[in-house]
Amino acid sequence: MIKGEPQPYNYAEVPKPGKILEFECRGCEFVEFKPEGNWEAKGLESGTVFKDIDLNEGDWFDYDEKAGAEVSIKDLKWEIVRS
């Protein structure tokens, strides 16, 4: 069961880990996280919302018309920790 709402990952000049989901797992133990489903991102400077992002391949690229620049999510790493 997911506890609470998913938390947004906030951009930082030097990327650092951030908690995005918390699960109640009594009697179970997670061993792997797969980012299936649709994700959403917002352009840092333009505020453009990008929906239906597929992160199954680990990378995502698009073009932000308002900013006039390519946008991307890449080099994703998932870590499962006990709280």
KOLNUNU-422309 format. One record per residue: x, y, z of N, C-alpha, C in turn. Coordinates in Angstrom, 2 decimals. Example, Ala and Ser with C-alpha at 12.3 -4.5 7.8 and 13.67 -1.06 7.14 Angstrom:
! KOLNUNU-422309
> 13.19:-5.69:7.80:12.30:-4.50:7.80:13.20:-3.30:7.80
> 12.85:-2.25:7.08:13.67:-1.06:7.14:12.90:0.03:7.87
! end
This chain:
! KOLNUNU-422309
> 0.84:-1.17:0.00:0.00:0.00:0.00:0.89:1.24:0.00
> 0.54:2.22:-0.82:1.27:3.48:-0.86:0.76:4.37:0.27
> 1.70:4.88:1.06:1.35:5.79:2.16:1.45:7.23:1.66
> 0.34:7.93:1.62:0.35:9.33:1.22:0.51:9.52:-0.27
> 0.54:10.78:-0.66:0.70:11.16:-2.06:2.16:11.07:-2.49
> 2.42:10.71:-3.77:3.80:10.76:-4.27:4.34:12.18:-4.14
> 5.61:12.30:-3.80:6.26:13.59:-3.63:7.05:13.95:-4.88
> 7.00:15.20:-5.32:7.77:15.58:-6.50:9.27:15.58:-6.20
> 10.03:15.25:-7.23:11.49:15.37:-7.12:11.85:16.76:-7.58
> 12.51:17.52:-6.74:12.89:18.89:-7.09:14.31:18.93:-7.64
> 14.45:19.61:-8.76:15.75:19.75:-9.42:16.75:20.45:-8.51
> 17.98:19.96:-8.55:19.09:20.60:-7.85:20.28:20.63:-8.80
> 21.10:21.68:-8.72:22.27:21.79:-9.61:23.14:20.54:-9.50
> 23.35:20.08:-8.29:24.04:18.81:-8.06:22.96:17.81:-7.66
> 22.65:16.84:-8.55:21.56:15.90:-8.24:21.81:15.16:-6.92
> 20.74:15.01:-6.15:20.85:14.27:-4.90:19.59:13.43:-4.71
> 19.69:12.34:-3.96:18.52:11.47:-3.76:17.38:12.20:-3.08
> 16.18:11.77:-3.39:14.99:12.33:-2.76:13.91:11.28:-2.65
> 13.13:11.32:-1.59:12.06:10.35:-1.40:10.86:10.77:-2.24
> 10.36:9.84:-3.07:9.20:10.15:-3.89:7.98:9.31:-3.50
> 8.21:8.10:-2.97:7.11:7.23:-2.56:7.45:6.54:-1.25
> 6.41:6.28:-0.46:6.59:5.52:0.78:5.50:4.45:0.79
> 5.92:3.21:1.08:5.01:2.07:1.07:4.89:1.46:2.46
> 3.72:0.92:2.76:3.51:0.09:3.94:3.64:-1.34:3.45
> 4.64:-2.07:3.98:4.97:-3.39:3.43:5.04:-4.48:4.50
> 4.15:-4.50:5.42:4.20:-5.53:6.47:4.14:-6.91:5.85
> 5.15:-7.72:6.18:5.21:-9.09:5.67:5.81:-9.21:4.29
> 6.20:-8.10:3.67:6.80:-8.12:2.33:8.09:-7.31:2.36
> 8.92:-7.58:1.38:10.14:-6.78:1.24:10.36:-6.48:-0.24
> 10.50:-5.19:-0.54:10.78:-4.79:-1.91:12.20:-5.15:-2.29
> 12.39:-5.60:-3.51:13.73:-5.88:-4.00:14.06:-5.08:-5.27
> 13.00:-4.54:-5.92:13.24:-3.78:-7.15:12.06:-2.83:-7.39
> 12.35:-1.66:-7.95:11.31:-0.71:-8.33:11.38:-0.50:-9.83
> 10.24:-0.66:-10.50:10.15:-0.41:-11.94:9.20:0.77:-12.14
> 9.64:1.82:-12.81:8.82:3.03:-12.96:7.75:2.90:-14.04
> 6.90:1.89:-13.94:5.86:1.69:-14.94:4.75:2.71:-14.76
> 4.02:2.96:-15.81:2.93:3.93:-15.76:3.36:5.26:-16.34
> 2.50:6.24:-16.18:2.76:7.57:-16.74:3.23:8.52:-15.65
> 4.31:9.23:-15.94:4.89:10.21:-15.03:4.65:11.59:-15.62
> 4.89:12.61:-14.82:4.67:13.99:-15.24:5.86:14.84:-14.81
> 6.22:15.82:-15.64:7.31:16.74:-15.31:6.89:18.15:-15.71
> 7.54:19.15:-15.11:7.26:20.55:-15.43:8.57:21.25:-15.76
> 8.60:21.99:-16.86:9.78:22.74:-17.27:10.20:23.73:-16.19
> 11.50:23.76:-15.88:12.01:24.62:-14.81:11.74:26.10:-15.06
> 12.01:26.56:-16.24:11.89:27.98:-16.53:10.58:28.34:-17.21
> 10.04:27.43:-18.05:8.84:27.74:-18.81:7.55:27.36:-18.09
> 7.64:26.39:-17.19:6.45:25.90:-16.51:5.63:24.95:-17.38
> 6.14:24.61:-18.57:5.44:23.67:-19.45:5.27:22.34:-18.75
> 4.06:21.79:-18.80:3.79:20.49:-18.19:3.90:19.42:-19.25
> 4.68:18.41:-18.96:4.85:17.26:-19.84:4.18:16.07:-19.17
> 3.16:15.50:-19.83:2.41:14.39:-19.25:2.71:13.10:-20.01
> 2.29:12.00:-19.44:2.43:10.68:-20.06:3.89:10.34:-20.38
> 4.78:10.66:-19.47:6.20:10.35:-19.64:6.41:8.88:-19.30
> 7.03:8.15:-20.21:7.32:6.73:-20.02:8.79:6.60:-19.60
> 9.01:6.15:-18.36:10.38:6.00:-17.84:10.87:4.55:-17.84
> 10.14:3.65:-18.51:10.53:2.24:-18.53:11.93:2.02:-19.11
> 12.33:2.85:-20.06:13.65:2.73:-20.67:14.73:3.44:-19.85
> 14.32:4.22:-18.85:15.29:4.91:-18.00:15.61:6.33:-18.44
> 15.31:6.68:-19.68:15.58:8.02:-20.20:14.33:8.55:-20.90
> 14.20:9.87:-20.95:13.09:10.51:-21.67:13.60:11.82:-22.23
> 13.23:12.11:-23.48:13.65:13.34:-24.14:12.44:13.95:-24.85
> 12.36:15.28:-24.85:11.29:15.99:-25.54:11.80:17.39:-25.88
> 10.93:18.20:-26.41:11.30:19.58:-26.75:10.30:20.52:-26.10
> 10.78:21.54:-25.41:9.94:22.53:-24.74:9.81:23.73:-25.68
> 8.63:23.86:-26.30:8.40:24.96:-27.25:8.54:26.33:-26.60
> 8.02:26.49:-25.38:8.08:27.79:-24.70:9.51:28.20:-24.40
> 10.34:27.25:-23.97:11.73:27.55:-23.63:12.64:27.51:-24.85
> 12.18:26.85:-25.92:13.00:26.72:-27.12:14.22:25.84:-26.88
> 14.02:24.78:-26.09:15.15:23.92:-25.75:14.70:22.48:-25.55
> 15.65:21.57:-25.72:15.39:20.16:-25.43:15.31:19.96:-23.93
> 14.42:19.09:-23.49:14.31:18.73:-22.07:14.50:17.22:-21.97
> 15.00:16.78:-20.81:15.25:15.34:-20.67:15.24:14.91:-19.20
> 15.02:13.63:-19.03:15.22:12.94:-17.76:16.11:11.76:-18.12
> 17.27:11.68:-17.47:18.20:10.61:-17.83:19.03:10.19:-16.63
> 19.69:9.07:-16.77:20.56:8.51:-15.73:19.82:8.30:-14.42
> 18.57:7.82:-14.50:17.79:7.57:-13.28:18.33:6.39:-12.50
> 18.28:6.52:-11.19:18.67:5.43:-10.31:17.64:5.36:-9.21
> 17.17:4.17:-8.87:16.17:3.97:-7.85:16.82:3.25:-6.69
> 16.51:3.66:-5.49:17.05:3.04:-4.28:15.88:2.75:-3.35
> 15.86:1.55:-2.81:14.84:1.15:-1.85:15.48:1.13:-0.47
> 14.93:1.92:0.44:15.48:1.97:1.81:14.34:1.80:2.82
> 14.70:1.26:3.97:13.73:1.14:5.06:13.66:2.45:5.82
> 12.45:2.80:6.23:12.32:4.04:7.00:12.16:3.75:8.48
! end
